[in-house]
Amino acid sequence: MIEDPRVTHGLTRHPLYPCYSGMIARCYNPKAPNYRWYGGRGIKVCNRWLYGDDDTDKIGLEYYIEDIGKLGPKPSPKHSLDRIDNDGHYEPDNVRWATQKDQLKNRRQQGCTPRRHNREPDANKKIIA
């Protein structure tokens, strides 16, 4: 019997597949909309999730599903996977379920140094009233 070459793993309908494929795209596809914030900053996916294991014939997606399953079920539709260390890679010990509100607290500072609005005037400068 000849196998269909288009069938690779049969997991594209798994509920975690869109998260997995989005993670791979953000980290490795320069044409992905958010690549500059992930792959462009050097964020990678751990080898376990990316390549799997030749010894067990498990593919990376299977390990991803297994490891994310250890986090427990998705708490609500408002939750998505978040990297705990925003500068860290996608790997089992660096992901959690979080709401968008939680994820906004976990953002890195962007742009230049924040301005100091409440500083005292320089004592050496002459203030003209």
Sequence and secondary structure as in RCSB ss.txt:
>XXXX:A:sequence
MIEDPRVTHGLTRHPLYPCYSGMIARCYNPKAPNYRWYGGRGIKVCNRWLYGDDDTDKIGLEYYIEDIGKLGPKP
SPKHSLDRIDNDGHYEPDNVRWATQKDQLKNRRQQGCTPRRHNREPDANKKIIA
>XXXX:A:secstr
    TT S S TTSTTHHHHHHHHHHHH TTSTTGGGTGGGT  B HHHHH BTTTTB HHHHHHHHHHTT S S
 TTEEEEESSTTS B GGGEEEEEHHHHHHT    SS    TT    TTS    
